Amino acid sequence: MALNTKLEKLFLQKQDEKNMHLFAYPFADMRLYGNFKNGKPNGGIIYIIMMLSMVGLFVLLIACVNFMNLATARSEQRAKEVGIRKVMGASRRAIIFQFMSEAILMSFLALLLGVFLSYLAIPGFMQISGNHFSPDYFNQKIWGLLIALGLMTGIVAGSYPSLYLSRFQPVKVLKGIMIKGKGGGMLRKGLVTFQFIISIFLIITTIVFFKQIDHMERRPLGYNSDNLIEIPARGDMANKFSIVKNDLLQIPGVKFVSAGNDDLIRFGGAFNGLEWPGKTADQDFYITSTSVQYDWVKTAGLTLKEGRDFSPEYGADSLSCLINEAAARRMGLKEPIAGTKLGNNTVIGVVQDFVYNNASSAVEPMIVYLNTGSMSHFFVRIANNDRWKDCVAQIKAAVKKINPNIPFDFHFTKEEYQSNFSQIRSIGLMANIFGGMAIIISCLGLFGLSAFLAERRSKELSIRKVLGASSQSIWFALSNDFLKPVFIAFIISAPLSGFIMGKVLSMMDYHIQLAWWMFVLAGGLAIFIALITVSFNGVKAAIANPIKSLRTE
């Protein structure tokens, strides 16, 4: 099959009851859909991308709610305009169109500013994520999506204000009689509550996300990853294991050398249809398969629960295999397992389960075969001392003897494993930034609303102050109305986020347990920020001179 940019495929092993065969998987999908379970695609980084997209939509929705809230709160300032336009013959449809057009125009101005800010911010995001790409700012599909996003944002943000303002009756507004009642106040409180429900949910999600990443990163691997070097086998090196091994073992500090078709972090091959004693028709499952060289177990730092490692001292090891504990459990094998026939191979050892592929999943069954031919990865365990740099330099020189024209490449397994979390952490950091933006935008709306209502109630607060009310009571009277929605938002958001995050965590085999402090921390943080936001206008109104507000009366 010819390979090109569109048809490039990644081949994975699969075996049915009769024979082994290959199936193709699009290489382009590996980036986003790189996780497999039971030989089938099982998500990957696409879930994190979807999560970030949802967070971005939540932030945009909060901004739309802010626009609705402030537009309806300041409706009195445009009431006479609406009344005069209706008296001059303007229909309600024309007024709705006017206010909707204003919202859409503002949305597109914000879109242009957002594109400019993203142009400035993308280099920083690339540095955080460790990825490098050049966005195509002239791509028609991208601009089509941006225009659609700007249009939808304007329609959503301007829908309720335009309907609300267009229903004013000209006779009443021109006489100064505004439409009052519980509706407007309840709506604004409801919108503030909705904003903080989303904000608190995002804070809780961020806390749980980072705790889960830390939990996975600290998970016991099941093997000794310290001082273990993995060298990709390139050029002639792949076919000269014995020569390379002998050369490396001559280096002071090199303890063991082995090789394998997979590194210890990622294993790709899987098949089903394996036969074992006592197997029933409903017991078939996919089992991860790999091939290794002699001394693989002790070089990798794995633990044998039973039996022995592959060794050149046993000539029949080419017809032998190793399995992990997960495979023994799934097969229902009883001790002693060594000597059991699995297909055409005899089990010589059972390896303690170790973490590979997905750090949040349970350890999948694995079978390991001996292969003394070409290998893709060399493993070198070095001594744990302060001369490791000299040891690596000598290893490099030994490899360069085999591959003089190929750059030397190596990885410490421990660092390679930790690097798996760097991208997830960077994405988590971006989610944290978006969550912070949601809180800031919510508080900006709360600040504007509290400033407007403080101005609107200035005469009432001044009269209360003249009648003997203290500054503290005035501050409390103004702040109380705005803190209630935040408390209500916490009461709603805490169980909701607990339920959703519980479902998300239950999808992972290795996960944290939700704790009460996560919810208290998120709620306390949201309430504290809201309190500071509201207090600015509350304190300002409390210390204002009442004469200035009452002199017009």
N, C-alpha and C positions, 0 to 999 in steps of 0.2 A: 504494500500500500504506500503510495507516494505521500510524503508529509510536506505540508506547506503551512502558512500562517493560519489558514482557516480549518485545515483538516488534521492538524497535529493532534495525536491521541496519546493517552497514557494507558498502558496495558496492565491489567490486574489479573492475577490468577484466579481461576474458579474450577472446581472439580465436581462433577456429578457422580452418580453411582457407578458409571461405567469407565469414564476416562477424564483426563485433565484437558481443559481447553481455556482459551483466552477470551476476554470480552473487552471492548474498547470503551474508554471514558474520555470525554472531551477535555483536553489539556487546559483549554481556556476556562473551564469551570472549576479547576482545582483551586484557584485563588479564593473564591468565595464559598465554594461547596467542597471543602477539602477534608471533611470528616466522614469516616465510613464506619458502619456497624453491621455485622453479619454479612459482609461483602456488598453492602448497598450504601449509596450516599446517605449521610445522616447530618446534613447541615454543615455548619462551619462559621466562618467570619461573617457570612451573610446575616446571621441573627443579630450580630452587633451593629451592622450597618442599618438594619431595620430599626433597632432600638434607638440609634442616633437620629434617624429620620423621624421617629415618633416624638422624640424629645424636641426636635426642631419645630415640628407642627404644633406641639403644646405651647412652645414659646411664642409662636406666631399667633396662636389662638388667644393667649393672654394679652398680647398687644392689641388684637381686635376688640377684646372685652374692654380694655382701657379706653379705646376710642369711643366705644358705645357709652361707657359710663360717664366720661367727661363731656361728651356731646349732649347727652340728655340732662346732665346736671346743670349745664350752662344754657339750657333751652330758653330761659327767660330773656337772655340777651338778644335772641333772634326772634322772639315771639312777635314783636311789632313788625319786623320785616315780613314775616309770614302773613300777618294780618293785612298789611298794606298791599301786598302782592295779590292776596285773595280779593280784596276790595277792587283792585284794578282789573280783575277778571281772570287771574291765573287759576288754573284748575289744580286739584290736588295731585294729579298725575304729573303736571309740570313742576310742582314744588318737590315731589319725590325725586323726579329726574335731576333737579338742581342739586339737592343734597347728596344724592347718590353719585353724581358726577364729581362733586367736590371730594368725596371720599375716595373715588377711584383715582382722581388726579393726585391726591396726596399719597395714595398707595404706590403709584408709578414713580413719583418723586423719591419716595423711600426706597423703591426698587433700584433706581439708578444709584442712589447713595450707598445702598447695600452692596451692589456690584463693585463699586469703587472701594469700599471698605474690605470686601472679600479679596480684592486684588492685592491690598496691602497686608491682609492677614494670612493669606495662603502660605507664604514662605515660613511664617512662624508655625503654622499647623503642620507643614511638611517636616519641620525640624522636630516637633513634638512626636509625630507618628513614625519618624524614621523613613518615610517614603519620599520619593522625589518624582514629580510629574509636572508637565507644562499644560495648564488648562487651555483648551481651545476656545477663546472668547469670540470666535467668529463662526462657531458651530450653530447651524440653523435650528437643530433639535433643542439644544440648550436654551437658546433665546426664545424658542416657542414655549418651552416649559416655564421659563421665567415670566414671560408675558401672561401666560395662563395663570400663574401663581399670583402675579400682581393684580390681575383682573378679579380673581376669586377673593383675594384678600380685601380689595376695595368693596366688593359686593357684600361680603360677610360683615365687614366693619361698618358700612354705611346703611345696611338694611334697616335695622331697628331705629336709629336716629332719624332717618328720612321718613319712616312711617309715623314715628312719634311726633315730629315737628309739623308734619303736613296735616295733622288732625286738629290743630288749634283752630278755634272759632274766632273769626276776625272781630266780631262785636265785643267779645269778652277780653281779648288781648289788647285791643285799642283802648278799652276802658281801664286797663291795668289789672283786670281780673284773670289771674292765671289758673290753669287747671291744676288743682292741688288734690291731694289725697294720699292714700297709703301706697298706691301703685308705683309712683316714681321712686319713693324712698325704699320700698321693699325690693324693687328691681335692682337699684344700685347696691343694696346690701347683698342681694343674691349674686350679682356679678362679682363683687369683692370676694364673697365666699367661694365662688367657683374658681377664681384666680388662685386663691391660696390652697384650695384642694389640690390643684395641679402642682403648685409649687412645693407643698409639703410631700406630695407623692414623689416628685422628682428628687427631693432631698433624701427621703427614705430609700429610694431606689439606688441612689449614688452610694449611700452608706453600705447597703447590702452588697452592691457590686464590688466595692473595694475590699470588703471583708471576705467575700468569696474568693476573689483573686489571691488575697494573702493566704487564705486557707489552702488553696490548691498549690501555691508556691511552696508552702511549708510541708506539703504532703511527703511522708517517707517514700523514697523511690523504690526501695527493695534491693538496691545495689549500691556499691560504693562509687560515687561519681567523682570523688576527689582524686586529683592527679591522674585522671584517665584521659588520654589524648585519642582523638579520632582523626585519621588522615584519609581523605578521599583518594581512592586508588585510581590514578590516572596514568595514561601511557602504558609503558611496559610493566609498570609496578603491579597491575592487577594479576598478571600471569606469572609473577616471580615471587610468590609469597615466601617460599623456603629461603631464597637468597636474601630477601629483605629481612626476614625474621632473624636469620643468623647474624647479619650485619648489625641489626639493632640490639640484639642481646649481648653484643660485645661492648656496648656503650655503658660506662659506669652510671648507675642510677636507673637503668631500664630493667624492670623486674619480669614482666611478662609481655608477650606479643601474640595477638590473634587477629582474625579477620572475619568479616561477615558480609552478606548481601544487603543488610540493612544496618543503619546505625542503631544505637540503643534507644533513641527517642522516637523514631518513626519506623513503623513496619507496614508495608503496603500489601503484601500477598495474602490471600485468604481462599480457602476452598471448603467444600463440604463433601459428604459421601465417604468419609473415613470409616473403616470398619474396626471394631474392637470386641472383645469377648462379652457376651451378654447384651449386645446392642439390640434395641427394638426399633420398629419402623418409625416411631414418633420421637426418637432421640437424636435424629440427625441435626447438626448445627454447623455453622461456619467456624473454622478454626484458622487463626493466623499462622502462616507458614514462613519459615526463613531457613537459610543455609549458612553454616559457619565453618570455621577452621578449628583445628585442635586448640585446646587450652582456652576456649572462649569463656567458660564459666569463671575461671579464676582470674582471667585478665579483666573481665567486666566487673568483677567484684560481686558476682551473684552468690546466692546461698543455695546449696543443694540440700533439699529436705530428705532425699533418699537417692542412693546410687552414686554414680560417678560422672565425670566430665568426659568428653571425647579425648582420646589419647592415642598417639601412634604406637603405643605398646600393645594395642588390641587391633589386630588386623581386620576383624569383622565389624568394626565401627561404621563402615560404609553402609551397612544394612541395619544400623541402629538409629535411635532418635532420643531426644529429650523432650519432655513436656513440662508445662508449668502446673501449679496447683489448681488453677481455674479449669484447665482441661481435665485433670483427674477428677475433679468434683462433677463436672458436667457429664463425664462418662460413667460416673458412679463406680470408679475403680477402688478396690480395697487394698490396703497394704498387705504384703509387699507388692508394689507396683512394678518395680524393676523386673524385667523378664516378660512383661505382657506384650503380646503382639498387637501392633496397630497397623492395619493393612499389611504391607510386606516388611515392615520394620519392627525391631524389638526395642522396647523402652529400656534404656540403661540408667536413666536418672530423672528425678523430678525436681525442677527448679522452683524456688520460692517465688511467688508472684511479685512482679515488678511493674512499675508504671511505664506505659508507653502510649504513643499517639495522643489521646485526649486525657488530660490530667484530671478532669472532672468525672470521668467514666469509671465504672468498675473494670478491673483487669480482665481482658478477654482471653479465652483459651488460646494456647499457642503450642505449636509443635516445631522442633528444631532438628534439622538434618545436618549431617556432615557432608561437606563439599571441599575437596582438596584442589579444586580447579580455580578458575578466575573468581576474584572477590571484588566487591565494590568499595569496601571500607576496611581500613586497617586500624586495629586498636593497640595502643601501647600504654602500659601502666608503668609510671615512673615512681621513684622513691619520693617520699614526703620530706623534703629537706630544702634548704635555701639555695641549692645549686641547680634548681630546675631550669633556669634560663640556659645554663651551659649544656644541660642535657638536651633541651629542645634544639639548640644550635647544632649539636652533634647528630641528632636525629635528622635534621634538615640536610646536613652534609651527606648522610648515608642515603637518603632518598634521592638527592640530586645526582648521585652516582648512577642511579637507574634511569632517572628522568632529567638529564641535564638541561633540556630545552623547555621544561614545563615548570611554571612557578610553584614553589612549595606552599601548600595550604594545609592548615591543621586547625582543630577546634578542641578546646577543653570541654568534655561532655557536660560538666556542671554548668559552665557559662552558656553553652548552647541550650541547655534545658531552661535556664533562667531567661534567655533571650526570647523564648516562646511567649513569655508574659509581658515583654516590653511593649509589643504592639497593642496587646489587650489593655495594658495600663495606660498607654497614650490615648487610646480610644476612650477609656474610662475617664481620663483627665478632661478630654473634650466634652464628655457627657456632664462632668462636674461643672465645667465652664458654662454649658448650656443651662444647667440647673441653677447656677448662680445668676445667669441672665434672667431666668424666669422670676426669681425672687426680686431682683432689681427692678424689672419691668412692673411687676405687681406692686412694689412699694412706690414706684414713680406714680402709678395711677392712684394709689392710696394717698400719696402726698398731695397731688393735684386736687383730688376730691376733698381732702380735709382742709386744704387752703381755701377752696371755694366756699365750703360750708362754714368755715370760721369767719370768712368775710360776710357771708349771708346772715350769720347769727351774731354779728358784732354788736348790734344794738341790744339784743336780748342779753348777751353776756355782760355788756356795760351796765345795764339796769340791775342785773343780779349783783354786780360788783358794788354798785352804789348802795344797794340795800344790805350790804354787809357780807356778801359771799367771799370766801377766801380764794386766793390764787389757786390753791390745791384743788378746791371743789370745782372751780371753773375748768381747770385742766382736766379733771376727771370726767366732768360732764361732756366735754368735747371728745375726749379720747375713748370714753366708754362705748360710744356708738360704733366706733371703727374696730375696736378690739373684739367685740362680740362675734362678728363674722369670721375672724381669724380663729377664735376658739371653736366655733361651729365647724369650720373647715377642718380643723385638726380632728375633731370627733368623728367626722365623716371619712376623712382621708386615711386615718390610722388603720381601722379595720379593713378598708378597701385595699390599701397598699399591702397590708399583711396577708390578705387572701391571695392577691395577684402574685406577690413575691414568693409566697409559699408554694404556689403552683409552678412558678418558674424554677425554684430550687428543687422541687420534687422531680423535675425532668433530669436532674443530674444525680448520678450515683454517689458521688463524693461531694458533699455540700455542708455548709454551716447550718446552724439552727437559728431561727429568728429570735432575737432577745428584746426585752422590753425597753432597754436603754436606747436602742436604735430609733424607736418611735418617739420617746421622750426627748432625745437629742434633736430630732428633726422638728418636732412641734415647738420645743423651747426656742430653737434658733429662729423659726418663722415668727413666733410671737415677739421675741426680743427685737428683731429687725423692724417688725411692724410698729412696735411700741416706740422705738426711736423715731421712726418716720412720722407717726402721728404726733408725738410729743413736741416736735419742733413747732408746729402750728398751734398746738395746745398751750405751750408755754408762752408763745408769742401773743396769743389772745389773752392769756391770764395776766400778763404784765402790762398790757396796753393801757393807755390812759383813757378812761371811760368818757372824758369830756369831749375828746375828738370825735367819738361815734355819736354822741348825743347832742352836739351843738347845732345840728341841722333841724332838730325837732323844735 
